[in-house]
Amino acid sequence: MATGVAMPPVMAFPATGTGIAYTLSNLPTGARLIIDNGGKDYCAILTLPSATVPWSSFNTTCYTPAMGVALTGPPTATQIKFEVPSGTAAQAFNFCVTSLKFM
């Protein structure tokens, strides 16, 4: 970032409905869908290339849900992202998000 150049403010958007529907062209092993709520990330592990993830399936520690906190309803978010976590060996992946919407 250049000195003296202000970044535009991050805009929050209220999520609606019961969850997020997504479709990926290829599902990488261990892929996660992440949405933030008030600056805290909540994730859900994806097991299908196309599905609807209910808000209650998003957790602050989706990889160990019993240790985290689940969403209880639609979040107020500034970002939605897909993540492929690192592993112990090199892994190639190539996926495309073909659909993403609130349900």
Backbone as JSON Lines, residues from 0, in Angstrom:
{"i":0,"aa":"M","n":[0.85,-1.17,0.0],"ca":[0.0,0.0,0.0],"c":[0.89,1.23,0.0]}
{"i":1,"aa":"A","n":[0.57,2.17,-0.82],"ca":[1.33,3.4,-0.91],"c":[1.06,4.28,0.32]}
{"i":2,"aa":"T","n":[2.07,5.0,0.75],"ca":[1.93,5.88,1.89],"c":[0.91,6.97,1.58]}
{"i":3,"aa":"G","n":[0.01,7.21,2.54],"ca":[-0.97,8.26,2.37],"c":[-2.2,7.86,1.58]}
{"i":4,"aa":"V","n":[-2.27,6.6,1.11],"ca":[-3.44,6.14,0.36],"c":[-4.35,5.4,1.32]}
{"i":5,"aa":"A","n":[-5.56,5.88,1.46],"ca":[-6.51,5.25,2.37],"c":[-7.19,4.07,1.69]}
{"i":6,"aa":"M","n":[-7.35,2.98,2.45],"ca":[-8.09,1.83,1.96],"c":[-9.57,2.09,2.15]}
{"i":7,"aa":"P","n":[-10.41,1.63,1.22],"ca":[-11.85,1.82,1.41],"c":[-12.33,1.01,2.62]}
{"i":8,"aa":"P","n":[-13.36,1.48,3.3],"ca":[-13.84,0.75,4.47],"c":[-14.4,-0.62,4.07]}
{"i":9,"aa":"V","n":[-14.25,-1.58,4.96],"ca":[-14.81,-2.9,4.74],"c":[-16.29,-2.83,5.06]}
{"i":10,"aa":"M","n":[-17.11,-3.28,4.14],"ca":[-18.55,-3.21,4.3],"c":[-19.08,-4.54,4.81]}
{"i":11,"aa":"A","n":[-19.82,-4.52,5.89],"ca":[-20.47,-5.72,6.41],"c":[-21.78,-5.94,5.65]}
{"i":12,"aa":"F","n":[-22.16,-7.19,5.49],"ca":[-23.43,-7.49,4.86],"c":[-24.16,-8.51,5.73]}
{"i":13,"aa":"P","n":[-25.45,-8.28,5.97],"ca":[-26.2,-9.23,6.79],"c":[-26.55,-10.45,5.95]}
{"i":14,"aa":"A","n":[-26.18,-11.62,6.44],"ca":[-26.57,-12.86,5.78],"c":[-28.04,-13.11,6.09]}
{"i":15,"aa":"T","n":[-28.69,-13.86,5.23],"ca":[-30.11,-14.13,5.4],"c":[-30.36,-15.63,5.3]}
{"i":16,"aa":"G","n":[-31.58,-16.03,5.54],"ca":[-32.0,-17.41,5.34],"c":[-31.45,-18.38,6.37]}
{"i":17,"aa":"T","n":[-31.3,-19.64,5.93],"ca":[-30.93,-20.72,6.84],"c":[-29.5,-21.2,6.67]}
{"i":18,"aa":"G","n":[-28.79,-20.71,5.63],"ca":[-27.41,-21.14,5.41],"c":[-26.89,-20.69,4.07]}
{"i":19,"aa":"I","n":[-25.8,-21.32,3.64],"ca":[-25.15,-20.99,2.36],"c":[-25.17,-22.21,1.46]}
{"i":20,"aa":"A","n":[-25.65,-22.02,0.24],"ca":[-25.61,-23.06,-0.79],"c":[-24.4,-22.77,-1.68]}
{"i":21,"aa":"Y","n":[-23.66,-23.82,-2.02],"ca":[-22.47,-23.65,-2.85],"c":[-22.38,-24.8,-3.85]}
{"i":22,"aa":"T","n":[-21.66,-24.56,-4.92],"ca":[-21.29,-25.59,-5.87],"c":[-19.86,-25.33,-6.29]}
{"i":23,"aa":"L","n":[-19.01,-26.36,-6.22],"ca":[-17.62,-26.29,-6.66],"c":[-17.43,-27.21,-7.85]}
{"i":24,"aa":"S","n":[-16.55,-26.84,-8.77],"ca":[-16.28,-27.69,-9.92],"c":[-15.52,-28.95,-9.53]}
{"i":25,"aa":"N","n":[-14.66,-28.87,-8.55],"ca":[-13.91,-30.01,-8.0],"c":[-13.79,-29.76,-6.51]}
{"i":26,"aa":"L","n":[-14.03,-30.79,-5.7],"ca":[-13.95,-30.62,-4.26],"c":[-12.6,-31.09,-3.76]}
{"i":27,"aa":"P","n":[-11.73,-30.17,-3.3],"ca":[-10.45,-30.58,-2.73],"c":[-10.66,-31.29,-1.39]}
{"i":28,"aa":"T","n":[-9.84,-32.24,-1.09],"ca":[-9.91,-32.96,0.18],"c":[-9.72,-31.99,1.34]}
{"i":29,"aa":"G","n":[-10.62,-32.06,2.3],"ca":[-10.51,-31.22,3.49],"c":[-10.96,-29.78,3.32]}
{"i":30,"aa":"A","n":[-11.57,-29.45,2.18],"ca":[-11.98,-28.06,1.92],"c":[-12.95,-27.57,2.99]}
{"i":31,"aa":"R","n":[-12.86,-26.28,3.28],"ca":[-13.72,-25.64,4.27],"c":[-14.36,-24.4,3.67]}
{"i":32,"aa":"L","n":[-15.56,-24.1,4.12],"ca":[-16.23,-22.84,3.79],"c":[-16.17,-22.01,5.07]}
{"i":33,"aa":"I","n":[-15.72,-20.76,4.94],"ca":[-15.53,-19.89,6.11],"c":[-16.33,-18.6,5.91]}
{"i":34,"aa":"I","n":[-17.02,-18.2,6.98],"ca":[-17.72,-16.91,6.99],"c":[-17.4,-16.27,8.33]}
{"i":35,"aa":"D","n":[-17.27,-14.96,8.34],"ca":[-16.99,-14.31,9.62],"c":[-18.28,-13.75,10.21]}
{"i":36,"aa":"N","n":[-18.26,-13.56,11.51],"ca":[-19.37,-12.97,12.24],"c":[-18.75,-12.02,13.26]}
{"i":37,"aa":"G","n":[-18.86,-10.73,13.0],"ca":[-18.3,-9.75,13.92],"c":[-16.8,-9.87,14.07]}
{"i":38,"aa":"G","n":[-16.1,-10.26,13.01],"ca":[-14.66,-10.37,13.04],"c":[-14.12,-11.72,13.47]}
{"i":39,"aa":"K","n":[-14.99,-12.66,13.81],"ca":[-14.57,-14.01,14.21],"c":[-14.96,-14.99,13.11]}
{"i":40,"aa":"D","n":[-14.0,-15.82,12.67],"ca":[-14.26,-16.79,11.62],"c":[-14.99,-18.02,12.14]}
{"i":41,"aa":"Y","n":[-15.95,-18.48,11.34],"ca":[-16.67,-19.73,11.58],"c":[-16.5,-20.57,10.32]}
{"i":42,"aa":"C","n":[-16.21,-21.86,10.47],"ca":[-15.98,-22.69,9.3],"c":[-16.85,-23.93,9.32]}
{"i":43,"aa":"A","n":[-16.99,-24.53,8.15],"ca":[-17.7,-25.8,7.98],"c":[-16.89,-26.63,7.0]}
{"i":44,"aa":"I","n":[-16.66,-27.88,7.33],"ca":[-15.92,-28.79,6.44],"c":[-16.87,-29.25,5.34]}
{"i":45,"aa":"L","n":[-16.39,-29.18,4.11],"ca":[-17.21,-29.55,2.95],"c":[-16.94,-31.01,2.58]}
{"i":46,"aa":"T","n":[-18.01,-31.78,2.43],"ca":[-17.88,-33.19,2.07],"c":[-18.48,-33.52,0.71]}
{"i":47,"aa":"L","n":[-19.21,-32.57,0.14],"ca":[-19.84,-32.76,-1.16],"c":[-19.5,-31.59,-2.07]}
{"i":48,"aa":"P","n":[-19.41,-31.81,-3.39],"ca":[-19.09,-30.69,-4.29],"c":[-20.23,-29.67,-4.41]}
{"i":49,"aa":"S","n":[-21.44,-30.04,-3.97],"ca":[-22.57,-29.13,-4.01],"c":[-23.49,-29.47,-2.84]}
{"i":50,"aa":"A","n":[-23.83,-28.47,-2.05],"ca":[-24.69,-28.7,-0.88],"c":[-25.12,-27.36,-0.3]}
{"i":51,"aa":"T","n":[-25.98,-27.42,0.71],"ca":[-26.34,-26.26,1.51],"c":[-25.83,-26.51,2.92]}
{"i":52,"aa":"V","n":[-25.07,-25.56,3.44],"ca":[-24.52,-25.66,4.8],"c":[-25.38,-24.79,5.7]}
{"i":53,"aa":"P","n":[-26.11,-25.39,6.66],"ca":[-26.92,-24.58,7.58],"c":[-26.02,-23.78,8.52]}
{"i":54,"aa":"W","n":[-26.53,-22.65,8.99],"ca":[-25.74,-21.79,9.89],"c":[-25.23,-22.57,11.08]}
{"i":55,"aa":"S","n":[-26.02,-23.48,11.62],"ca":[-25.62,-24.23,12.82],"c":[-24.45,-25.18,12.56]}
{"i":56,"aa":"S","n":[-24.1,-25.44,11.29],"ca":[-22.94,-26.28,10.97],"c":[-21.63,-25.5,10.95]}
{"i":57,"aa":"F","n":[-21.71,-24.16,11.0],"ca":[-20.5,-23.34,11.06],"c":[-20.05,-23.25,12.52]}
{"i":58,"aa":"N","n":[-18.75,-23.46,12.75],"ca":[-18.2,-23.52,14.09],"c":[-16.87,-22.79,14.11]}
{"i":59,"aa":"T","n":[-16.5,-22.22,15.26],"ca":[-15.22,-21.53,15.35],"c":[-14.05,-22.49,15.19]}
{"i":60,"aa":"T","n":[-14.27,-23.76,15.46],"ca":[-13.24,-24.8,15.25],"c":[-13.91,-25.99,14.56]}
{"i":61,"aa":"C","n":[-14.22,-25.85,13.27],"ca":[-14.95,-26.91,12.56],"c":[-14.18,-28.23,12.52]}
{"i":62,"aa":"Y","n":[-12.88,-28.17,12.67],"ca":[-12.04,-29.38,12.67],"c":[-12.13,-30.11,14.0]}
{"i":63,"aa":"T","n":[-12.56,-29.44,15.08],"ca":[-12.86,-30.06,16.38],"c":[-14.07,-29.33,16.97]}
{"i":64,"aa":"P","n":[-15.28,-29.61,16.45],"ca":[-16.47,-28.85,16.83],"c":[-16.75,-28.8,18.33]}
{"i":65,"aa":"A","n":[-16.43,-29.85,19.06],"ca":[-16.72,-29.87,20.5],"c":[-15.94,-28.79,21.26]}
{"i":66,"aa":"M","n":[-14.84,-28.32,20.68],"ca":[-14.03,-27.31,21.35],"c":[-14.39,-25.88,20.92]}
{"i":67,"aa":"G","n":[-15.29,-25.76,19.94],"ca":[-15.62,-24.44,19.42],"c":[-17.02,-23.99,19.77]}
{"i":68,"aa":"V","n":[-17.44,-22.94,19.09],"ca":[-18.76,-22.35,19.27],"c":[-19.44,-22.34,17.91]}
{"i":69,"aa":"A","n":[-20.68,-22.83,17.85],"ca":[-21.43,-22.87,16.59],"c":[-22.23,-21.58,16.42]}
{"i":70,"aa":"L","n":[-22.47,-21.23,15.16],"ca":[-23.38,-20.11,14.88],"c":[-24.79,-20.51,15.3]}
{"i":71,"aa":"T","n":[-25.55,-19.56,15.75],"ca":[-26.93,-19.84,16.14],"c":[-27.93,-19.23,15.17]}
{"i":72,"aa":"G","n":[-27.45,-18.52,14.2],"ca":[-28.31,-17.88,13.2],"c":[-27.45,-17.19,12.17]}
{"i":73,"aa":"P","n":[-28.08,-16.44,11.27],"ca":[-27.32,-15.75,10.23],"c":[-26.32,-14.76,10.81]}
{"i":74,"aa":"P","n":[-25.09,-14.76,10.31],"ca":[-24.08,-13.81,10.8],"c":[-24.17,-12.48,10.08]}
{"i":75,"aa":"T","n":[-23.49,-11.48,10.63],"ca":[-23.22,-10.24,9.92],"c":[-21.78,-10.36,9.46]}
{"i":76,"aa":"A","n":[-21.58,-10.49,8.17],"ca":[-20.28,-10.88,7.63],"c":[-19.63,-9.78,6.8]}
{"i":77,"aa":"T","n":[-18.3,-9.85,6.72],"ca":[-17.55,-9.01,5.79],"c":[-16.84,-9.87,4.76]}
{"i":78,"aa":"Q","n":[-16.87,-11.2,4.95],"ca":[-16.2,-12.08,3.99],"c":[-16.75,-13.5,4.03]}
{"i":79,"aa":"I","n":[-16.68,-14.14,2.89],"ca":[-16.95,-15.57,2.73],"c":[-15.77,-16.09,1.94]}
{"i":80,"aa":"K","n":[-15.18,-17.18,2.39],"ca":[-14.03,-17.72,1.65],"c":[-14.01,-19.24,1.72]}
{"i":81,"aa":"F","n":[-13.34,-19.81,0.73],"ca":[-13.08,-21.24,0.69],"c":[-11.63,-21.44,1.07]}
{"i":82,"aa":"E","n":[-11.35,-22.5,1.82],"ca":[-10.0,-22.77,2.29],"c":[-9.65,-24.24,2.05]}
{"i":83,"aa":"V","n":[-8.44,-24.47,1.6],"ca":[-7.89,-25.82,1.52],"c":[-6.72,-25.85,2.48]}
{"i":84,"aa":"P","n":[-6.88,-26.53,3.64],"ca":[-5.82,-26.51,4.64],"c":[-4.58,-27.27,4.18]}
{"i":85,"aa":"S","n":[-3.45,-26.89,4.72],"ca":[-2.19,-27.56,4.38],"c":[-2.15,-28.93,5.03]}
{"i":86,"aa":"G","n":[-1.3,-29.78,4.47],"ca":[-1.11,-31.13,5.0],"c":[0.35,-31.43,5.16]}
{"i":87,"aa":"T","n":[0.66,-32.7,5.4],"ca":[2.05,-33.11,5.59],"c":[2.76,-33.37,4.27]}
{"i":88,"aa":"A","n":[2.01,-33.49,3.18],"ca":[2.6,-33.74,1.86],"c":[2.04,-32.73,0.86]}
{"i":89,"aa":"A","n":[2.79,-32.49,-0.19],"ca":[2.33,-31.59,-1.25],"c":[1.02,-32.12,-1.84]}
{"i":90,"aa":"Q","n":[0.13,-31.21,-2.14],"ca":[-1.18,-31.58,-2.69],"c":[-1.55,-30.59,-3.78]}
{"i":91,"aa":"A","n":[-1.91,-31.09,-4.93],"ca":[-2.38,-30.22,-6.01],"c":[-3.91,-30.14,-5.95]}
{"i":92,"aa":"F","n":[-4.45,-28.97,-6.24],"ca":[-5.9,-28.83,-6.32],"c":[-6.23,-27.76,-7.33]}
{"i":93,"aa":"N","n":[-7.4,-27.89,-7.91],"ca":[-7.87,-26.94,-8.91],"c":[-9.39,-26.96,-8.84]}
{"i":94,"aa":"F","n":[-9.96,-25.94,-8.2],"ca":[-11.41,-25.89,-8.1],"c":[-11.91,-24.51,-8.48]}
{"i":95,"aa":"C","n":[-13.17,-24.46,-8.86],"ca":[-13.81,-23.21,-9.22],"c":[-15.16,-23.14,-8.49]}
{"i":96,"aa":"V","n":[-15.45,-22.01,-7.9],"ca":[-16.74,-21.8,-7.26],"c":[-17.72,-21.41,-8.36]}
{"i":97,"aa":"T","n":[-18.69,-22.28,-8.63],"ca":[-19.62,-22.01,-9.71],"c":[-20.95,-21.45,-9.21]}
{"i":98,"aa":"S","n":[-21.19,-21.57,-7.9],"ca":[-22.43,-21.02,-7.33],"c":[-22.22,-20.78,-5.83]}
{"i":99,"aa":"L","n":[-22.76,-19.67,-5.35],"ca":[-22.68,-19.34,-3.92],"c":[-23.84,-18.4,-3.62]}
{"i":100,"aa":"K","n":[-24.73,-18.81,-2.71],"ca":[-25.85,-17.95,-2.37],"c":[-26.42,-18.29,-1.01]}
{"i":101,"aa":"F","n":[-27.1,-17.31,-0.39],"ca":[-27.77,-17.54,0.87],"c":[-29.06,-18.27,0.57]}
{"i":102,"aa":"M","n":[-29.4,-19.2,1.44],"ca":[-30.63,-19.96,1.29],"c":[-31.6,-19.62,2.41]}
